Amino acid sequence: MATKMRKQVYIEPYQEMILKRLAKDEGVTEAEIIRKAIDRHALALFFPRRDLVAWEAERAFIQRRIEQGPLPGKRMWRREELHER
């Protein structure tokens, strides 16, 4: 078992009811519920969900550029256009 650090926290009465219910429903300790909540919060903070709509728009943009194929002479876009996106 990994070494754990003891912490004392103050929660609201309604949070205590929720915590007890979650622990009972999941069959784990209240401390485990708190640890899981911290882990989920850290994941959301450090690894936010990707905006799939934006990724799809970017993929479509790239695909249009690929379909144009090599352009003879000079490019058909300006560098600034890429930064405006």
Distance bins in CASP14 RR format, pairs under 12 A and 6 or more apart:
PFRMAT RR
TARGET T0000
AUTHOR 0000-0000-0000
RMODE 2
METHOD distances of the structure
MODEL  1
2 35 0 0 0 0 0 1 0 0 0 0 0
4 29 0 0 0 0 0 1 0 0 0 0 0
4 31 0 0 0 0 1 0 0 0 0 0 0
4 32 0 0 0 0 0 1 0 0 0 0 0
4 34 0 0 0 0 0 1 0 0 0 0 0
4 35 0 0 0 0 1 0 0 0 0 0 0
5 31 0 0 0 0 0 1 0 0 0 0 0
5 35 0 0 0 0 0 1 0 0 0 0 0
5 38 0 0 0 0 0 1 0 0 0 0 0
6 31 0 0 0 0 1 0 0 0 0 0 0
7 31 0 0 0 0 1 0 0 0 0 0 0
7 34 0 0 0 0 1 0 0 0 0 0 0
7 35 0 0 0 0 0 1 0 0 0 0 0
7 38 0 0 0 0 0 1 0 0 0 0 0
8 31 0 0 0 0 0 1 0 0 0 0 0
8 34 0 0 0 0 0 1 0 0 0 0 0
9 15 0 0 0 0 1 0 0 0 0 0 0
9 16 0 0 0 0 0 1 0 0 0 0 0
9 19 0 0 0 0 0 1 0 0 0 0 0
9 30 0 0 0 0 0 1 0 0 0 0 0
9 31 0 0 0 0 0 1 0 0 0 0 0
9 34 1 0 0 1 0 0 0 0 0 0 0
9 35 0 0 0 0 0 1 0 0 0 0 0
9 37 0 0 0 0 0 1 0 0 0 0 0
9 38 0 0 0 0 0 1 0 0 0 0 0
10 16 0 0 0 0 0 1 0 0 0 0 0
11 17 0 0 0 0 1 0 0 0 0 0 0
11 18 0 0 0 0 1 0 0 0 0 0 0
11 19 1 0 0 1 0 0 0 0 0 0 0
11 20 0 0 0 0 0 1 0 0 0 0 0
11 30 0 0 0 0 1 0 0 0 0 0 0
11 33 0 0 0 0 0 1 0 0 0 0 0
11 34 0 0 0 0 1 0 0 0 0 0 0
11 37 0 0 0 0 0 1 0 0 0 0 0
12 18 0 0 0 0 1 0 0 0 0 0 0
12 19 0 0 0 0 0 1 0 0 0 0 0
13 19 0 0 0 0 0 1 0 0 0 0 0
13 20 0 0 0 0 0 1 0 0 0 0 0
14 20 0 0 0 0 0 1 0 0 0 0 0
14 21 0 0 0 0 0 1 0 0 0 0 0
15 21 0 0 0 0 0 1 0 0 0 0 0
15 22 0 0 0 0 0 1 0 0 0 0 0
15 30 0 0 0 0 0 1 0 0 0 0 0
15 33 0 0 0 0 0 1 0 0 0 0 0
15 34 0 0 0 0 0 1 0 0 0 0 0
15 37 0 0 0 0 0 1 0 0 0 0 0
16 22 0 0 0 0 0 1 0 0 0 0 0
16 23 0 0 0 0 0 1 0 0 0 0 0
16 30 0 0 0 0 1 0 0 0 0 0 0
16 33 0 0 0 0 0 1 0 0 0 0 0
16 34 0 0 0 0 0 1 0 0 0 0 0
17 23 0 0 0 0 0 1 0 0 0 0 0
17 24 0 0 0 0 0 1 0 0 0 0 0
17 30 0 0 0 0 0 1 0 0 0 0 0
18 24 0 0 0 0 0 1 0 0 0 0 0
18 25 0 0 0 0 0 1 0 0 0 0 0
18 30 0 0 0 0 0 1 0 0 0 0 0
18 33 0 0 0 0 1 0 0 0 0 0 0
18 34 0 0 0 0 0 1 0 0 0 0 0
18 37 0 0 0 0 0 1 0 0 0 0 0
19 25 0 0 0 0 0 1 0 0 0 0 0
19 26 0 0 0 0 0 1 0 0 0 0 0
19 28 0 0 0 0 0 1 0 0 0 0 0
19 29 0 0 0 0 0 1 0 0 0 0 0
19 30 1 0 1 0 0 0 0 0 0 0 0
19 31 0 0 0 0 1 0 0 0 0 0 0
19 32 0 0 0 0 0 1 0 0 0 0 0
19 33 1 0 1 0 0 0 0 0 0 0 0
19 34 1 0 0 1 0 0 0 0 0 0 0
19 35 0 0 0 0 0 1 0 0 0 0 0
19 36 0 0 0 0 0 1 0 0 0 0 0
19 37 0 0 0 0 1 0 0 0 0 0 0
20 26 0 0 0 0 0 1 0 0 0 0 0
20 27 0 0 0 0 0 1 0 0 0 0 0
20 28 0 0 0 0 0 1 0 0 0 0 0
20 29 0 0 0 0 0 1 0 0 0 0 0
20 30 1 0 0 1 0 0 0 0 0 0 0
20 33 0 0 0 0 1 0 0 0 0 0 0
20 34 0 0 0 0 0 1 0 0 0 0 0
21 27 0 0 0 0 0 1 0 0 0 0 0
21 30 0 0 0 0 0 1 0 0 0 0 0
21 33 0 0 0 0 1 0 0 0 0 0 0
22 28 0 0 0 0 1 0 0 0 0 0 0
22 29 0 0 0 0 0 1 0 0 0 0 0
22 30 0 0 0 0 1 0 0 0 0 0 0
22 31 0 0 0 0 0 1 0 0 0 0 0
22 32 0 0 0 0 1 0 0 0 0 0 0
22 33 1 0 1 0 0 0 0 0 0 0 0
22 34 0 0 0 0 1 0 0 0 0 0 0
22 36 0 0 0 0 1 0 0 0 0 0 0
22 37 0 0 0 0 1 0 0 0 0 0 0
23 29 1 0 0 1 0 0 0 0 0 0 0
23 30 1 0 1 0 0 0 0 0 0 0 0
23 31 0 0 0 0 1 0 0 0 0 0 0
23 32 1 0 0 1 0 0 0 0 0 0 0
23 33 1 0 1 0 0 0 0 0 0 0 0
23 34 0 0 0 0 1 0 0 0 0 0 0
23 35 0 0 0 0 0 1 0 0 0 0 0
23 36 0 0 0 0 0 1 0 0 0 0 0
23 37 0 0 0 0 0 1 0 0 0 0 0
24 30 0 0 0 0 1 0 0 0 0 0 0
24 32 0 0 0 0 0 1 0 0 0 0 0
24 33 0 0 0 0 1 0 0 0 0 0 0
25 33 0 0 0 0 1 0 0 0 0 0 0
26 32 1 0 0 1 0 0 0 0 0 0 0
26 33 1 0 0 1 0 0 0 0 0 0 0
26 36 0 0 0 0 1 0 0 0 0 0 0
26 37 0 0 0 0 0 1 0 0 0 0 0
27 33 0 0 0 0 1 0 0 0 0 0 0
28 34 0 0 0 0 0 1 0 0 0 0 0
28 35 0 0 0 0 1 0 0 0 0 0 0
28 36 0 0 0 0 1 0 0 0 0 0 0
28 37 0 0 0 0 0 1 0 0 0 0 0
29 35 0 0 0 0 1 0 0 0 0 0 0
29 36 0 0 0 0 0 1 0 0 0 0 0
30 36 0 0 0 0 0 1 0 0 0 0 0
30 37 0 0 0 0 0 1 0 0 0 0 0
31 37 0 0 0 0 0 1 0 0 0 0 0
31 38 0 0 0 0 0 1 0 0 0 0 0
32 38 0 0 0 0 0 1 0 0 0 0 0
32 39 0 0 0 0 0 1 0 0 0 0 0
33 39 0 0 0 0 0 1 0 0 0 0 0
33 40 0 0 0 0 0 1 0 0 0 0 0
34 40 0 0 0 0 0 1 0 0 0 0 0
34 41 0 0 0 0 0 1 0 0 0 0 0
35 41 0 0 0 0 0 1 0 0 0 0 0
35 42 0 0 0 0 0 1 0 0 0 0 0
36 42 0 0 0 0 0 1 0 0 0 0 0
36 43 0 0 0 0 0 1 0 0 0 0 0
37 43 0 0 0 0 0 1 0 0 0 0 0
37 44 0 0 0 0 0 1 0 0 0 0 0
38 44 0 0 0 0 0 1 0 0 0 0 0
38 45 0 0 0 0 0 1 0 0 0 0 0
39 45 0 0 0 0 0 1 0 0 0 0 0
39 46 0 0 0 0 0 1 0 0 0 0 0
39 47 0 0 0 0 0 1 0 0 0 0 0
40 46 0 0 0 0 0 1 0 0 0 0 0
40 47 0 0 0 0 0 1 0 0 0 0 0
41 47 0 0 0 0 0 1 0 0 0 0 0
41 48 0 0 0 0 0 1 0 0 0 0 0
42 48 0 0 0 0 0 1 0 0 0 0 0
43 49 0 0 0 0 1 0 0 0 0 0 0
49 55 0 0 0 0 0 1 0 0 0 0 0
50 56 0 0 0 0 0 1 0 0 0 0 0
50 58 0 0 0 0 0 1 0 0 0 0 0
51 57 0 0 0 0 1 0 0 0 0 0 0
51 58 0 0 0 0 1 0 0 0 0 0 0
52 58 0 0 0 0 0 1 0 0 0 0 0
52 59 0 0 0 0 0 1 0 0 0 0 0
53 59 0 0 0 0 0 1 0 0 0 0 0
53 60 0 0 0 0 0 1 0 0 0 0 0
54 60 0 0 0 0 0 1 0 0 0 0 0
54 61 0 0 0 0 0 1 0 0 0 0 0
54 85 0 0 0 0 1 0 0 0 0 0 0
55 61 0 0 0 0 0 1 0 0 0 0 0
55 62 0 0 0 0 0 1 0 0 0 0 0
56 62 0 0 0 0 0 1 0 0 0 0 0
56 63 0 0 0 0 0 1 0 0 0 0 0
57 63 0 0 0 0 0 1 0 0 0 0 0
57 64 0 0 0 0 0 1 0 0 0 0 0
57 85 0 0 0 0 1 0 0 0 0 0 0
58 64 0 0 0 0 0 1 0 0 0 0 0
58 65 0 0 0 0 0 1 0 0 0 0 0
58 82 0 0 0 0 0 1 0 0 0 0 0
58 85 1 0 0 1 0 0 0 0 0 0 0
59 65 0 0 0 0 0 1 0 0 0 0 0
59 66 0 0 0 0 0 1 0 0 0 0 0
60 66 0 0 0 0 0 1 0 0 0 0 0
60 67 0 0 0 0 0 1 0 0 0 0 0
60 85 0 0 0 0 0 1 0 0 0 0 0
61 67 0 0 0 0 0 1 0 0 0 0 0
61 68 0 0 0 0 0 1 0 0 0 0 0
61 77 0 0 0 0 0 1 0 0 0 0 0
61 81 0 0 0 0 0 1 0 0 0 0 0
61 82 0 0 0 0 1 0 0 0 0 0 0
61 84 0 0 0 0 0 1 0 0 0 0 0
61 85 1 0 0 1 0 0 0 0 0 0 0
62 68 0 0 0 0 0 1 0 0 0 0 0
62 82 0 0 0 0 0 1 0 0 0 0 0
62 85 0 0 0 0 0 1 0 0 0 0 0
63 69 0 0 0 0 0 1 0 0 0 0 0
64 76 0 0 0 0 0 1 0 0 0 0 0
64 77 0 0 0 0 0 1 0 0 0 0 0
65 71 0 0 0 0 1 0 0 0 0 0 0
65 75 0 0 0 0 1 0 0 0 0 0 0
65 76 0 0 0 0 1 0 0 0 0 0 0
65 77 0 0 0 0 1 0 0 0 0 0 0
65 81 0 0 0 0 0 1 0 0 0 0 0
65 82 0 0 0 0 0 1 0 0 0 0 0
65 85 0 0 0 0 0 1 0 0 0 0 0
68 75 0 0 0 0 1 0 0 0 0 0 0
68 76 1 0 0 1 0 0 0 0 0 0 0
68 77 0 0 0 0 1 0 0 0 0 0 0
69 75 0 0 0 0 0 1 0 0 0 0 0
69 76 0 0 0 0 0 1 0 0 0 0 0
70 76 0 0 0 0 0 1 0 0 0 0 0
71 77 0 0 0 0 1 0 0 0 0 0 0
75 81 0 0 0 0 0 1 0 0 0 0 0
75 82 0 0 0 0 0 1 0 0 0 0 0
77 83 0 0 0 0 0 1 0 0 0 0 0
77 84 0 0 0 0 0 1 0 0 0 0 0
77 85 0 0 0 0 0 1 0 0 0 0 0
78 84 0 0 0 0 1 0 0 0 0 0 0
78 85 0 0 0 0 0 1 0 0 0 0 0
79 85 0 0 0 0 0 1 0 0 0 0 0
END
